[in-house]
Amino acid sequence: MFGWKEAVDRGRFIVPIDEILMRLPRSLFFGLIGVGIYYKFIRSRPTLVSPKCGVAQYSSDSKFCSCGGQLEDIQEMKWV
C-alpha cells in the first residue's frame, strides 16, 4: 500500500502509473474472488413476499407472515 513513508521518501503523494499497472492484475483477481463470494452466498437467499400485506423478507424457516398470509417467492409470483 502506498503510505506516508513512501510519500516522504519520494516527495509526492500520488501513486506512479507503473505501480498502478503492477497492482492491477492482483486487484482484479481479488476483486473477482470477492464478487464470486458475494454472488454465491449473498444472492442465493430468495426474497419472499406476503401477498396479503405486501411485506418482503429473506427466506426463513417459517412459510407464513405475521399477518397470517403465506410467503411466496418473488420470482414465482404472478404480477397483474
FENMOWO-V200542 format. One record per residue. N is the residue number from 1. PHI is phi in degrees with one decimal (* if undefined). OMEGA is omega in whole degrees, -180 to 180 (NA if undefined). NEAR is the number of other ideal C-beta (glycine too) atoms within 12 Angstrom. Layout:
# FENMOWO-V200542
N/PHI/OMEGA/NEAR
N/PHI/OMEGA/NEAR
This chain:
# FENMOWO-V200542
1/*/180/10
2/-81.9/-176/18
3/-110.6/-177/11
4/-68.3/180/11
5/-61.9/178/9
6/-64.9/180/16
7/-64.8/179/15
8/-69.3/-179/11
9/-65.7/-176/11
10/-91.8/180/15
11/80.4/177/8
12/-146.3/-174/13
13/-110.2/179/13
14/-115.5/179/12
15/-84.3/179/18
16/-63.7/-177/15
17/-58.2/-178/10
18/-63.6/177/9
19/-74.0/177/17
20/-62.6/-180/14
21/-65.4/176/13
22/-67.1/-176/13
23/-86.2/-175/18
24/-60.7/-180/15
25/-60.5/179/12
26/-66.0/179/14
27/-64.5/178/16
28/-63.8/179/13
29/-60.0/-179/13
30/-70.4/176/14
31/-64.6/178/15
32/-65.8/176/14
33/-62.9/179/14
34/-62.9/178/15
35/-65.4/178/15
36/-62.0/178/14
37/-63.6/179/14
38/-60.0/-178/14
39/-68.2/-180/13
40/-74.6/-172/12
41/-103.0/-176/11
42/-85.8/-175/12
43/-79.2/-177/14
44/-77.9/-180/12
45/-86.0/-179/16
46/-73.5/176/19
47/-91.6/-180/20
48/-109.1/-179/27
49/-128.5/174/26
50/-91.9/179/25
51/-68.0/-178/23
52/-75.2/-177/15
53/-114.8/177/16
54/84.6/180/16
55/-75.8/178/21
56/-107.8/177/20
57/-154.9/175/25
58/-74.4/-177/18
59/-58.6/179/18
60/-141.3/-180/17
61/-70.4/-179/9
62/-87.0/178/15
63/-98.4/-179/16
64/-121.5/178/19
65/-83.0/178/21
66/-67.2/177/13
67/-79.8/-180/15
68/104.8/179/14
69/-79.1/179/20
70/-86.6/180/17
71/-76.6/180/30
72/-124.7/178/25
73/-66.5/-177/20
74/-65.2/179/21
75/-74.0/-177/13
76/-100.7/-180/13
77/-73.1/175/18
78/-97.6/-179/10
79/-103.4/179/9
80/-121.6/NA/4
